[in-house]
């Protein structure tokens, strides 16, 4: 044996000895679970149903948050397994609206959710790229979402579906306050903290109502598929989730050698690359065009929030459905339930008007059926030269749920029949309704003729009486 071979054998023996000692005492060795134990961050959304009402009823809150209720059981499983809860801000606002009437079980449930430091979603889990699709003056920002929900704007995290948006949507959303998003790697392939779209789709299949996929097998497959940190989410449409299957999945996923970490939203900027797909553009345009009209209608209100807040809340609920097959129908339904200007304020016209003088005042009644005082401009113009309107435009405020009368001064120029054209506009000049026409009959000289005729008759009677008296005196004399 050569000297070189002898040295090599000795070095090998020393290396083996060192390795054995390190293994025996745990020095310098990499723990086995550091390689084999995958780390998961799981997001569990708690979203209110997609009803058209502004707030979740006390009955529904009590049912879902009481022991055995779907929200109570799902949040308990999420907390016990270290998952992160994403809660609809509509639920928070609904509980806050109950105030002292909040059932104790509801309060206790909300306290447990808050202690878990949840992620706060927009009202109805609205897709930020839907509610940003209007023209600049009518886009919905996190500040407006904060106003309707009571959640600080900085804490509202958007959840894009990937089914809405364009190349400029990120720049717009960032300006509106949506810099932090629950982002998937399919729509945002280069963003850190994006969740796995494919793994989340597998979860959705396992926990959906009526599914034949075993949630335990799905969890085991997910555990064995990766040793890298993996972020996944349960379906954002919780109405399609079988709570029992979801709980089984969460318990099975965290059973065994896995680690849990908090779900962290992604930070996006206008320069982030995004790949949108399946955008229902026509339905989104319809939805946001109506939102623009809603905002314009509110301009005439003393308290615009009384009109815009209920509509904005319903808009957000519909915007949360953009990734579902029912979104186009929901958008059309939102438009059908919109209240137009005419439904808030209208003229209440009486019978035709007859003018018997050189000047007169036309009384017009305006009715306000809204929940707030409304200010409009009433304009009246003659369609012919028979009359002249001396004050064609007047600003009038009509109290909520009542009527107000405006008098229109006019001067008769000639006799005859004509029409007056009456319109209502907002103070910014937007037409409130179609013009209405008031028929008038001008017989302006009848006062003078009647007076002359009366004087003539009286004079004739007096003349006849005087003549008879003179004639009788002459006879007697």
C-alpha positions, 0 to 999 in steps of 0.5 A: 500500500502506498503512502498516498493510499494510507493517508486517504484511508486515515482521512476517511476514518477520521471523517466517519468518526466525526460524522458519527459523533456529530450524529450521536450528540446532535452537533452540526447536524441538520435536523431531519424535520428542517428538510421534511417539514413543509411550511404552510400559510393558509387563509380562511375567508369568512364572508357574508352571503351575497344578499342585497341588504346592506347589513347582515341581520341579527338572526343570521349573525347569531345563527352563524356565530353561536356554538355549532354555527358555520362561522364559529366552527370554521374560525375555531378550526382556523385559530387552532391550526394557526391559519389566518382569518380574512373577515368581510368588513360587512360583518364587522359593520353589521355587528357594530350597528347592533350596538348594545343589542348585540347578542353575547355569542356574537360579541364573544365570537368577534372578540376571538376573531380579533384576537387572531389578528385577522385580515380585513376584506372590503365590503362583500369581498369586492374585487378592487379592480371592479370597483376601480373600473369607473371613470376617475371621479367615480372610482371607489377607494379604500377611504370610501370603503372605510367610511361605509364599514368603519375599518381603517382604510390602511387595514383593508386588503383587496382580493383580486380574482384575476377576472377583472382588470387591465394593464393600467389597473394596478396603477389605478388600484395603488392610487386608490389605496390597494397596495396590499393584495391577496394575490395569486401566482397565476395573476401575479407570477412575480410577486412575493407572498402570492398564494398558489393558484393551483394548490388553492384550486385543489383545496376548493375542489376538496371542500366544495359542497357535494364534492366527492374528493376526500379532503383528508387525501387532498391534505395529505397530497398537499403535505407531500407535494412540497417542502418549501413554504406554500401559501394557499387559500380556501375559496373566497365564495364561502357560500360554496364551501362545505364547512364540515369538509373545510374543517376536516381539511384544515385538521388533516393538513396540519396533522403530522410534520408541518409548520404553520406561518401567518398569511402575509398579503403581497405588496404590488405597485404599478410596475408589477406584472399581471396577467388577467383572464376571463374579464366580463368587460360588458358586465363591469362597464354596466355596473360601474356606469350605474355607480356613476349615475348613483353618485350623480343622483346623490348630488341633489341631496343635503346628505349625499351619503343617505343615497350613496352608502346603501348603493355602494354597499350593494355594489361591493357585494356584486363586485365580489361575485365577478369570478362566478357565473352569476356575476352578469345577472347580479350586475343587471339586477343591481341596475334594475334596483337603482333609484333614478332621479324621478323616483326621488323628486317629481312634479305633482301637477294639477289641472290646467291653469287659466289666467284672467289677469295681466299678471299671475303666479303659477303654483307648482308642487314638487314631491321628495320621496327620499330619506334626505332633504333635496335641493333642485333648480326648478325652471319654467319657460313658455313655449310661445309668446303669449306669456312671459316668465319673469323669473324662469329659474328658482332653487328650492329645497324639499324636506325628506318625505314631503312636498314643497310649492314654488310659484312662477310669476308670469305676465300675460302678453296676449290671449290664447292657449299655450304651454309652459315647459317645466324642468328640474335639474341638480345645482350642477345642471344635471337633468333630474327628469324629462320635462313636464308641460303645463297647459294654460288658457290666457284670458287676460282682459276679462277684468277690465271688460267686466269692470266696464260692463258693471259700471255701464250697467250700474250707470244705466240703472242709476240713469233710469232711476233718475229719469223716472224721479224727474218725470214723477216730480214734473207730473206732481208739480 
